[in-house]
Amino acid sequence: MQVSNPVPRLLRLDEVMARVPLKKPSIYRAIRAGKFPAPCKLLGGRASAWDEGEIGAWIASRLAERTGK
């Protein structure tokens, strides 16, 4: 039996904002500062999306900082 790698789920900005306590300007400010995962460009170059795993890891790291772990 062959195990395939799952395809990462991509989140659009509204989905990202629903998961993190930040609005659009704060998200892009944090990206520029290197403190938030950068999006990838989708076809055409105008649309962007974030890797769901990277957003989950960012959230987990914030919680770890809060608890000191």
N, C-alpha and C positions, 0 to 999 in steps of 0.2 A: 504494500500500500504506500503510495507516494503522498507526502504531506506538502501542500503548497503554501506559500507565504500568503497571508491574507492581504488584500488590497487595503491600504490605509483609507480611512474615511476622511473626507475633506469637509471642513466647516466654513460656511460663508460668515461674513462679519456679524450679521444679526444673531447667528447661532453662537458665535464666540461671545458676544456681549450678553447673551442669555446665561452663559456659564461663568463668566468672570464679572467682578464688580467694577467694571470700567466702561466708559463710554468711548466712542470712536476717537476723539482727539487724544484722550489719555492712552489708548492702545497704541496709536501711531507714535506718540511721544516716547512711550516705553520701548517701542521697536527701535527708534533712532538711538536711544540710550543703550541699547543692547540688553534690556531687561525683560523683554517679552519676545516670544517666538515670531519670526518674520513669516509673512504669508508667501505662498508660491503663486506665480502668475498663471492664470488659466489661458486657454486659447484666445488669441486676439490681443492679449496683453493688458486689457482694461480690467478684467475681473480677477479677483484674488480669492484665495481660500487658505485656510490653516489646517495643518495635520492635526487630527483629533488627539493623537497620542502625545504630540508636543504640548498641546493645550492642557491635557490631563497631567503631564509631567510638571508643567509650570504651576498648576494648582497644587499638586502634591508638594512641590518645593516650598511654596508659600506656607502651607500648613506645617511642614517640617520646621521652618524657621520660627513659626509661632510657638511650637511646642519644644523647640530647642533640640530637635533630633537631627 
